[in-house]
Each structure stands twice: as C-alpha cells, then as structure tokens.
Amino acid sequence: MLRNIAILGTGGIADQALAPALREVEGARLWSVLSRDRDRAQAFARRHAAAAPRSAHDTLESLLADPDLDAVIVATPDGLHAGQVIAAARAGRHVLTEKPMAVSVEGGRAMVQACRDAGVQLGVGYHLRWHAGHRKMLQHIRAGGIGTLRHMRAHWTFQAADARDWRAQRENASWWSLSAVGTHCLDLIRWVMVPECGEVVALAGIVSREVWNGPHDETAIVTLRFESGATAEFCSSVLIDAPSRAEVYGSDGFIRCEDTLTRFGAGTIETREGRLDFDVCNPYVGEIRDFLEAIEHDQPPEVDGGEGLRNIELLAQVSK
C-alpha cells in the first residue's frame, strides 16, 4: 500500500536526509511539505517532487486537512515538536518525529498520550540504529562476541562557528550539543546496553557554557550506571572538531567504531579479532522503512514514543 507522507520543516535534515530517503523507500512517497515561508515550501516541494495536488503549505492546519495524507515526519526545531505531533495525532496521522522528541518531559508525555488516544503510531528518528555496521555490531554483541557487557563510551562533537544556531536559544530548544548529537549518543548507548544490563539507575553530568555564555550546553559529559553495574559515558560538544567514536567493552573483548556517528552509513568497526565488514547504506531509509512497517502491521516502531520519552527524561537530569 502506498503511503502519502508529509515533511514538516525544510531545513538541512529534511532537505538532505529525509526527503531523499523517502524516494528510496518502497511504499512511501513525499506528498506535501510545511514551512513558515510558502515560497520555501514550494521550492522544497518542487525539488523533491512532492506528489499532492497542493503540495506546499504554510499552515499546519491546511496540511493536516488533506484527506489523502497518511503520516507526517516532523523535522522542525525541537520546541515545535510537541504541538505539531499532538495536532497530527488528533487529525489521525501517524508520526515520525526527529530527535529529541520534545523540550520537556511533560511535552513528551503529552505526545505519547495523544498518539495513544488517537490510535496512531509514534516513532522517534534515531537513525544511528539503522547504520548497517551498528546493526552488525549489535548482532556480534548479542551472540556473546565480547562476553558480558561492562562499559560503553561515545564521543560525537562538531565545531559551531557562533551561537546563532536555534538550539543555542531558549525559544525552540532546551539543549544545544545534547540536542544536536548527545541525544543520539544516549540512544545508542541505551540500545546496546539496556537489554543486557537493565535500566539506567544512576546518571551524572557536567555541562560547560563558558565560550558563548548562552543558556544551553556547549559541551556535556554524561556518565551512567545500569542495574547490572555496567557503566557508560558520552561526550557531546559544539566546540570540538574531532572524529566521532563509539567503544563497547566486554569481559572477553571490545568493539571500536570510528566515524560511524554521522548522518551517513560509513566508517569502520574493529574488534579484537579484526574488522567487522558491512555494506554502506543510508540509515534514514531503514528508519523510514521501519516506520512504514509499524503502520502496516499496527505495531510500535523500533524506537517508539516511550523510548523517545525515556531519552528526554535522562537529558532533563543532565541539565538540572
């Protein structure tokens, strides 16, 4: 069954990742797009061949009123997610929202409840789970390839030119580096660790804001402990131009991922025994395909609203 999907937002992630990925997913097509600027919406719709007779919208109400629309992908600033997701759910549309799903725990809970009440699926876009190398890494871990899980570390940073990024402002965000990349590190750690190590039972964070002295984190260091006693840590920053890395340590081995924490599906993954080979593929395609399967089979997507909410709950503890 062909599903008509709208994208809310026309920024870089929508333009460079989500819309191109939609073209690669069988059973999905870009139907319409929302932007505050109608001209920008029209340009985006033309560029990505949106299929609706009226494909460009500058109000959410007009976009959701289309009876042929099945689902929306929310790729707007964080502070807009809750209101847009709740409106889409009440209109009977399934939702895949970019991360983090909300700027507050209360907002996240309201999103989950609205989708539950409307009987629509809610997914959260943590594309790193769909990196082919990460999935192969997880298979290796689950098969006992490094023994009992003991520790995991993730490092994902970039260098912002200034503090004009919307994530650096109070209006549409609660976090900066944590919103841009830290939330991904946290999700990756939970994906690997929680099934074997249990839930996070302790968390501590250090946040630095001293370069631009804004309201949100420029660098964050977060440590976690799980029910089993296993531990994890991650660093996110907008101040450091450095390669990304993720490491997993077990009682009988280790895994080291180099430059896999990106929008793309490349990088290298090493174990004590040698390299894990994998096919490079677009992780956003897997993310959207999983979302479609959730709709078709009336089942939660792999990263559902509950998991997205747990991420927000932990981020909120970091920034206290």
N, C-alpha and C positions, 0 to 999 in steps of 0.2 A: 504494500500500500504506500502510495506517495504521500509524504507529509510536507505540508507547507509551513515553513519556519521563518519567523521574523527575527531580525537582529536589532536590538535596542542599543544605539550608540554607533558612532562612525570613527572611533579612534583607532590607534595603531593595532591593537589586538583584534578588533573586529575586521579591519581592512586587510591586515597582513596574515592573520592566522585563521580566524573563524570563518569568514566568507570563503576563502579559498578551500578550506577543509570541507565545507558543505558541498562543494562541487564534486568532491571525491566520494561522498557517501551515497551509496545506492539507497533509494527510497526517500531521499530528502532533497528539497530544493529551497533556495533562498526565495522567499515570497515577497517580503517587504522589509522596510527599514525605517527606524525612527531617529531623528536628530532634532535638536532645538532649532537648527537652521535648515529651512526647507530646501534651499539650494544645495547644501551639503548632502542632505538625504537623497536628492535627485541624482547628484553626481555619483554617490555611492551605489545607488540602485542601478544606474546605467553601467558603471564599471564592473559590477558583479552580476549583471543580467538578472536582476530580481524579476520574478515572473508575474506578480499580481498586476491586474489592470491598473490599480492605483498602488504603486509600489513605494512611494516616498511619503512620509508623514512627519509632521512637526508637533503632533499631539498624541499622547499615548491612547487617549480615548478613541480617536479615529482609527488608529491601527488595530486596537482590540475589537472594534465594532465589525471588522471584516468577518463574515460568517465562514469563509473558506480558510481562515487561519487556524492551524493546529497547535502551534507551540511557539515560544519565544526564547531567544538566547539573550541574556541581559549582559551587556558589555559596557555599561555606563560607570561613572565614578561610584565608589563604594556607598556613599551616603544616599544614593538614589535607589539602591537595590531593593530595600525593604518595601517601599511604596510601590515600585513597579512590579515586583513579584506578587505582592498581595493583590494588586489590581488585575494582573494577568490570571491569577488563580480564580478570582471571583468571576472572571469572564470565561472560565472553563478551559484555559490554555495551559498546557504543560510548560514547565520552566526549567531551563538550564542557565544558572547564573554564574558569572565569573566570581572569582575568589577575591578577598574574603566575602562571604555571603552578606554580611551586614557590618555596621559600625558599632553595634552594641549587642549584648546578649538578648536584651528584650526584643530588639528588632529581629534577630534571628529566630527567636521563639515564635514571634508573630507570623513570620514567613512560613515556618514549618506547619503551624496550626492552620493557616489559611489554605495551604495546599492540601492538607489532610481533610479539612472540611469540604473542599471542592472536589476531592477525589482525583486530583491531578498529580503527576509525578514532579518531584523537585530534585534536580541534580546540581552539583557544585563542580565547577571546572578546574579540577586539579590535574592538569594534563600530564604531569610527570609520571603518573601511574600508568600512562599509556605509552611511555617510552619503551620500545621493544627490548632494549637492554635491561631496563629496570624490571620488566616482567620476567626476563630470563634469570636475572639476579635473584628475584624472589623465589622462583622455582628451585634454584640451587640451594637457597637457604632452607626452604620448607622440606627439601629432600635430605636435610642434615649435612649439607656440604661444608658448613663451618662449625658444626656442633651446636651447643647451646648458646643462644644469643646473650652477649654480655654488654655490648656498648655500641652506639652508633653516633656518628658525627656528620654534620652537613655544614658547608660553607658556601654561601651564594651572595655575592656583592657586586656592585657596579658603582660608577663614579658619576654623580649628578653634577651638571655644570653650575647649578644655582638652586635656590629654594623656591622656584616658581611652580614646580610640579604641584598638581592639585592634591596629591597625597600629603604634601607638606603643610596644607592649610586645614583649619578646623572645619570649614564649611562642608566638605564632602568626604572626610576621612577621619579615622581615629588613629591610624598608624602610617608611617612612611616606609621605611625599609621592611618592616614587618608585613605591611600590606602588599608591597611590590613583590618581594621574594621570600621573606621569612615565613609567611603562611604556607608557602609551598614546602619549605624545609620541614616544618612541623607536620604537614600532612604526610610527607614521605616517611618520616620517622614513625609516625603512628601506623601507617600502612605496613611497614616492615615489623615493628616491634610488638604492637598490641596483641595480635593473635596468639603469640607465644609467651609474651611477658606480662600480659594483663594491662589494666588501665594505668594511666599516669596517676601517681599518688602524691607526688611532690614536684614542685616547679619553683625555680628561682630565675630571676632575670636582672640584667644590668643594662640600662639604656643610657646612651650618650646623645646630647643635643647641642654640644658646645661650639660647633663650627658656625652654624647659621642661627642658633639660639631660637629655633622655632618651637611650636607646641608638640611636635611629634618626633619619634625616634629617628636619629641619623644612623646610629649603629646600635644593634641589640645583640646581647649574648644571653642565650637561654639554656638552662640545664634542667633535665627531667629525670625522675626516678619512677620505675614501674613496679607493679605488685611483686614481680619475681625478684626484685632487687637489681635488675638490669638498669642501665643508665643511658642517657643520650644528651647531646648538646648540639646547638647550631648557632651560627653567626650570620646575621644579615646586616647589610650596610649600604648606604648611598655614597660612601666616601672612599671606597677602595676598588681600584681597577685590578682585578686578580682573577685567575681561573677558578671555576667552580669545582667543588669536590664533595663527594659523599663517601663515607667509610663505614663498614659494618664489621664488627669484631665478634667472634665466637670463641668457644672453648677449644675448637680444633681448626681455626683458620680465620681468614679475613677476606673482604671484598673491598676494592677501591675503585670508585667511579670518577673519572676525570672528564670534565667539561660535558657531562650529561645533563646538568641542571641548566637548561636553556629552553627556548621555545622550540628548538629543533630536536631531532631524534638521533643525534650523532654522539661523538665522544668515544671513550674507551673504558672497558671494565676489566680489571685484573683480579685474580685470586692467587692464593699461594701456589696453586697448580698451574697457573698460566692464564691466558686471556679468555674471557667469555665472548665468543663471536655472536653477533646479532645483525639483523638486517635493519638498516636505517629507514625509518618510515615516519610519517607525520603523526605525532601523538594526538593532535587535535582531531584527526579523523577517527581514531579509536574512541576518543571521548564522546564525540557526537554519535558514533555508531552505537555505543553503549546506551546513550540517552534514548535513541530511537527504539532499541530493543526493549528498554524499560516501558516505553509507551505501548509497544505492540503486545507485550506479554503481561502488562499490568503488574509490574514488579518494580521495586526500587532500583534506581541506577547504582552502579558500584560505589559512587560517592554520593550518598543521598543527603537530604537536609539535616538529618540527625548527626551525621559525621561532620558536615559543614558547621553546624552549631557547636559541636564539641571543640572544633578548632578555634572558634570565636571565644568560647569560654576560657580557653587556655591563653589566648592572646590578651584577653582582658586582665588576666592575672599578671602578665608581664608588665603591663603599662600602669599598674596601680601606683 
